[in-house]
Amino acid sequence: MSKLPLDRILQSQGFGTRKWCRELIEDGEVSIGGETVGDTRSTFETDGLEFSVYGEPWQYREHVYIALNKPADYECSRKPSHHPGVLSLLPEQFALRDVQPVGRLDHDTTGLLLMSDDGSFIHAQSSPKRHIPKVYVATTHEPLTPRLVEQLLNGVKLHDEPAPLAAVVCRMLDTHQLEIVLEQGKYHQVKRMLAAAGNHCVALRRTEIGGLKLDALDLPEGAWCYLDEAQRALLAQS
Ligand code: URA
């Protein structure tokens, strides 16, 4: 439990500098429980606090944990160069509170992308030691064969990787569609593994991380949602 002055609360939630947040309050743009709060020094218990800024409702969150259904042609990098960044799909408050993607998807990869401003969560999710399975559906240029599936399960050697990399699960969904589950997150890993096995990936979608399924979130492409504690717990499941 912690009680904080309203200007600090707004700043922590990504509404701008302390000075800017004070101006918002003094201009009557902030209300709590339906009442405008004009005094920047009023203090509030942050746990469970609901407030509105410019009439838009917000809930205080110490950290945010977000799932985005990433569309193609968005970059995960903080300084995108050829396409807009994924942060442009979220309210601007999130960039100001330093929300970042957890790992990266290529600009043309779609599907489940986690984002957060909680450094320990980002670190834990990205740690190779945790072996969190990630499920991808790859569409290939050439028809799939049992031999290719076997190669991916046995491991393929990639340039710059000391040991062969193998899929934990790999199964054909269709003549040109493959489900592949990886526990590592190497650069362009699915695409490079498919290329090493003699095929070419023409489309890639991430559908699950740990036990969290994108379908269960019911997010249209480009949409996002907060993840609650139970959903975050699913992320650790294999
Ligand atoms: N593997 C790839 O090749 N690209 C991604 O975006 C994710 C995994």
Residues whose N, C-alpha, C, O or C-beta is under 5 A from the ligand:
A	BS01	URA	R104 L105 D106 T109 H188 Q189 V190 K191 R192
